[in-house]
Amino acid sequence: MNIDHLQYQYKYHFHLNRTFWDYCVENLTWEQFLQETGISVNTIRNQFVHLMDVEERWFNGFKGTPNPGSVDSTLFDILGIIREKWDKVESEIKRILEGFTDEYLEKTYHQDMKVWHVLAHVVNHATAHRAQIGAMLRSLGLMPPPQDFIFFVMGRL
């Protein structure tokens, strides 16, 4: 694993997070954003807050910041508050990634997990949740954006 590969994966990851966010903001009412679906963390709002929260907690580990535990998604009751917080989290992740080297990726993060394992997990975790958001959007009669990595590579996303 090398840092160039992971940084490219994160470009894809950030692009897809924003694509799904923009699609939801442009196409959903607040009521739809909060509609309970029974899928994963239950609402589209909760999905976005969960993604942001989990990523912040994993990257706090790289900074040595104590894990504060999960945030309450109901505290994010305005779209702008979610986006503002998510922009800060994304910016901090980018800043942290800039300092990583190939050698650092092989260091132990925790127990048997190496740094690159955690970085790959974060992207994979988000892919799963974006797929769940896609299912939620379909249940509302909408067609979610594509998220195939190869489409990103080909410049089609």
C-alpha positions as CSV (number, residue, x, y, z in Angstrom):
1,M,0.0,0.0,0.0
2,N,1.3,3.5,-0.7
3,I,0.2,7.0,0.2
4,D,-0.5,8.1,-3.4
5,H,-3.0,5.2,-3.8
6,L,-4.8,6.1,-0.6
7,Q,-4.9,9.8,-1.3
8,Y,-6.5,9.0,-4.7
9,Q,-9.0,6.8,-2.9
10,Y,-9.8,9.7,-0.6
11,K,-10.3,12.1,-3.5
12,Y,-12.9,9.6,-4.7
13,H,-14.4,9.3,-1.2
14,F,-14.7,13.0,-0.7
15,H,-16.2,13.5,-4.2
16,L,-18.8,10.9,-3.6
17,N,-19.7,12.2,-0.2
18,R,-20.3,15.6,-1.7
19,T,-22.2,14.2,-4.7
20,F,-24.6,12.3,-2.5
21,W,-25.0,15.3,-0.1
22,D,-25.7,17.7,-3.0
23,Y,-28.1,15.2,-4.6
24,C,-30.1,14.8,-1.3
25,V,-30.1,18.5,-0.5
26,E,-31.3,19.3,-4.0
27,N,-34.0,16.6,-4.2
28,L,-35.3,16.0,-0.7
29,T,-37.6,18.0,1.6
30,W,-36.6,18.2,5.3
31,E,-39.3,15.7,6.1
32,Q,-37.9,13.2,3.6
33,F,-34.4,13.8,5.0
34,L,-35.7,12.7,8.4
35,Q,-38.1,9.9,7.1
36,E,-37.5,6.7,9.0
37,T,-36.6,3.9,6.7
38,G,-35.6,1.0,9.0
39,I,-32.3,0.8,7.0
40,S,-29.1,1.0,9.0
41,V,-29.2,4.2,11.2
42,N,-32.8,4.8,10.0
43,T,-32.8,8.2,8.2
44,I,-30.7,9.9,5.5
45,R,-29.8,12.7,8.0
46,N,-28.5,10.0,10.5
47,Q,-26.5,8.4,7.7
48,F,-24.7,11.6,6.9
49,V,-24.1,12.4,10.6
50,H,-22.9,8.9,11.2
51,L,-20.4,9.0,8.3
52,M,-19.0,12.4,9.5
53,D,-18.9,11.3,13.1
54,V,-17.1,8.0,12.5
55,E,-14.5,9.5,10.2
56,E,-13.8,12.2,12.7
57,R,-13.3,9.6,15.5
58,W,-11.0,7.4,13.4
59,F,-8.8,10.4,12.5
60,N,-8.8,11.7,16.0
61,G,-6.9,8.5,16.7
62,F,-4.2,9.7,14.4
63,K,-3.9,12.9,16.3
64,G,-4.0,11.2,19.7
65,T,-7.2,12.9,20.6
66,P,-9.5,11.0,23.0
67,N,-12.5,9.4,21.4
68,P,-15.6,11.4,22.6
69,G,-18.0,8.7,21.6
70,S,-20.8,8.9,19.0
71,V,-22.6,12.2,18.5
72,D,-26.4,12.5,18.7
73,S,-27.7,13.1,15.2
74,T,-30.7,15.0,16.5
75,L,-28.3,17.8,17.4
76,F,-27.9,18.4,13.7
77,D,-31.3,19.9,13.0
78,I,-30.4,22.2,10.2
79,L,-28.8,21.1,6.9
80,G,-26.2,23.9,7.1
81,I,-25.0,22.7,10.5
82,I,-24.3,19.2,9.1
83,R,-22.4,20.6,6.0
84,E,-20.4,23.1,8.1
85,K,-19.3,20.4,10.5
86,W,-18.6,17.9,7.7
87,D,-16.5,20.5,5.8
88,K,-14.4,20.9,9.0
89,V,-14.0,17.2,9.4
90,E,-13.0,16.7,5.7
91,S,-10.5,19.6,5.9
92,E,-8.9,18.1,8.9
93,I,-8.7,14.6,7.3
94,K,-7.0,16.2,4.2
95,R,-4.5,18.0,6.5
96,I,-3.7,14.8,8.4
97,L,-3.3,12.7,5.2
98,E,-0.9,15.3,3.8
99,G,1.6,14.3,6.5
100,F,1.4,10.6,5.9
101,T,4.2,8.7,4.1
102,D,4.5,5.1,2.7
103,E,6.4,4.2,5.8
104,Y,3.8,5.6,8.2
105,L,1.1,3.5,6.5
106,E,2.8,0.4,7.9
107,K,2.8,1.6,11.5
108,T,0.5,0.1,14.0
109,Y,-2.7,2.1,14.6
110,H,-4.1,-0.2,17.4
111,Q,-3.4,-3.8,18.2
112,D,-3.2,-5.7,14.8
113,M,-4.4,-2.7,12.7
114,K,-2.0,-0.8,10.6
115,V,-2.6,2.8,9.6
116,W,-3.4,1.7,6.0
117,H,-6.0,-0.7,7.3
118,V,-7.8,2.1,9.1
119,L,-7.6,4.4,6.0
120,A,-9.0,1.7,3.7
121,H,-11.7,0.9,6.3
122,V,-13.0,4.5,6.4
123,V,-13.5,4.6,2.6
124,N,-15.1,1.1,2.6
125,H,-17.4,2.0,5.5
126,A,-18.6,5.1,3.7
127,T,-19.2,3.1,0.5
128,A,-21.5,0.8,2.4
129,H,-23.4,3.7,4.0
130,R,-23.7,5.6,0.7
131,A,-25.3,2.4,-0.7
132,Q,-27.8,2.4,2.1
133,I,-28.5,6.1,1.3
134,G,-29.1,4.9,-2.2
135,A,-31.6,2.4,-1.0
136,M,-33.3,5.0,1.1
137,L,-33.5,7.3,-2.0
138,R,-35.0,4.6,-4.1
139,S,-37.7,4.0,-1.4
140,L,-38.6,7.7,-1.9
141,G,-38.9,7.2,-5.6
142,L,-35.5,8.8,-6.5
143,M,-32.5,7.4,-8.4
144,P,-29.3,7.8,-6.4
145,P,-26.1,9.0,-8.0
146,P,-23.7,6.3,-9.2
147,Q,-20.7,5.6,-7.0
148,D,-18.6,3.1,-8.9
149,F,-14.9,3.8,-8.4
150,I,-14.2,3.0,-12.0
151,F,-16.5,5.8,-13.1
152,F,-14.5,8.2,-11.0
153,V,-11.3,6.9,-12.6
154,M,-12.8,7.4,-16.0
155,G,-13.9,10.9,-15.2
156,R,-17.6,10.1,-15.4
157,L,-18.5,11.1,-11.8
